[in-house]
Amino acid sequence: MHLIINGDHHDDLPDGLTVAALVAHLGLPERKIAIERNREVVPKSTFGEVRLADHDVLEIIHFIGGG
């Protein structure tokens, strides 16, 4: 499957990924990110249900705490 993630093209991803599976595949902490798919925010409560399609455009934003 081909996805565009934060402007980078990824051609090596398995077909049928959910947003949650992509997050796990990329090794990201699900609790500290927000995801936009094709210019629409994906609610965290639906990460396990939303299936990604070939050529989806994703923006993944990482929240970083500090002090």
N, C-alpha and C positions, 0 to 999 in steps of 0.2 A: 504494500500500500504506500502511496505517496502522500505525505503531509507537508505543509509548510508551517514550521514552528518558529515563532519569533523571527520571521524573515528567512530562515534557513530551510533548504529543501532536504527532506528525509525520505529516501526511497527504500529503505531496508526494514520497514515495519510490517509486522504480520497483519493480515486482513482481519477485519471484524473486531478490532480493539474497541473497548469502551474507554471513556475518559479515565476511569480508575485504573484500568490495565495499562494505559499509556503512562500515567503518573508513576506506577510501579516499575514499568519497563525503563523509564528514564531515571529512576532512583530519586524521585522528588518527594519531599515531605508533604503529604496531602493537606495537612492542617495549616500550612503556611503559604499557600498559593491561591491564586484566582486564575480562572481560565476563561478566555473568550474564544468562541468557535464561530467562524464566519460572521464576525462583528456582533455576536450575541453572547452575553455572559451565561456561563453554564453554572447553575446552582450546585453547590457541593452535595446537596441531598440527592442529586441525580447523576453524579459521577459514575456510579455503577450501572446505570441504565442507558446513558447516552452512548450510542455506537457511532464511531467515527467512520467517515466515508472517504474514499479516494479523492485527493485534492482538497480536503478541508484545510482551511487556514486558521491556525491557532495562535493566540498570544497567551503566554504563560507569565504571570507576574509573581515574583517571589517577595514575600514580606520578610524583612530582616529587622530583628529587634536590636536594640543597643542601649547604652546607658552611660 
